[in-house]
Amino acid sequence: MPSTTLEAFVLADTAGSHDTELLRLFHKRNLRAHMLLGPAGSAMTHHHTIQQF
């Protein structure tokens, strides 16, 4: 059972009609998470790269 409204929405979109919008949303969330970690190259953080498609 989905734990959030967003998760329920993603799981319900089996036709993929919202893929472009969801990809933009998740990309923005990923970039925001990286910005919160600190600057790239920082000794305190390691920025993991996502899989290339």
C-alpha positions as CSV (number, residue, x, y, z in Angstrom):
1,M,0.0,0.0,0.0
2,P,1.4,3.4,-1.0
3,S,2.6,5.6,1.9
4,T,2.2,9.0,0.3
5,T,-0.2,10.6,-2.2
6,L,2.7,11.1,-4.7
7,E,3.6,7.4,-4.5
8,A,-0.1,6.4,-5.1
9,F,-0.2,8.8,-8.1
10,V,3.0,7.3,-9.6
11,L,1.7,3.7,-9.1
12,A,-1.7,4.6,-10.6
13,D,-0.1,6.1,-13.7
14,T,0.4,2.7,-15.4
15,A,-0.1,4.2,-18.9
16,G,2.9,6.6,-18.3
17,S,0.9,9.6,-19.3
18,H,2.6,11.8,-16.7
19,D,6.2,10.4,-17.2
20,T,7.6,13.7,-18.5
21,E,6.2,15.7,-15.6
22,L,7.3,13.1,-13.0
23,L,10.8,12.9,-14.4
24,R,11.1,16.7,-14.1
25,L,9.8,16.6,-10.5
26,F,12.1,13.8,-9.4
27,H,15.1,15.4,-11.1
28,K,14.4,18.7,-9.2
29,R,14.1,16.7,-6.0
30,N,17.4,15.0,-6.7
31,L,19.2,18.2,-7.4
32,R,17.8,19.8,-4.3
33,A,19.0,16.9,-2.2
34,H,22.5,17.3,-3.7
35,M,22.5,21.0,-2.9
36,L,21.6,20.4,0.7
37,L,24.6,18.0,1.0
38,G,27.1,20.7,0.3
39,P,29.3,21.6,-2.6
40,A,30.6,19.0,-5.0
41,G,34.1,17.9,-4.0
42,S,33.5,18.6,-0.3
43,A,35.4,16.3,2.1
44,M,32.2,15.9,4.2
45,T,29.9,14.7,1.4
46,H,29.9,12.4,-1.6
47,H,27.5,13.1,-4.4
48,H,26.4,9.8,-5.9
49,T,25.6,10.0,-9.6
50,I,22.5,8.4,-10.9
51,Q,22.4,5.8,-13.6
52,Q,22.7,7.2,-17.1
53,F,19.9,6.2,-19.5
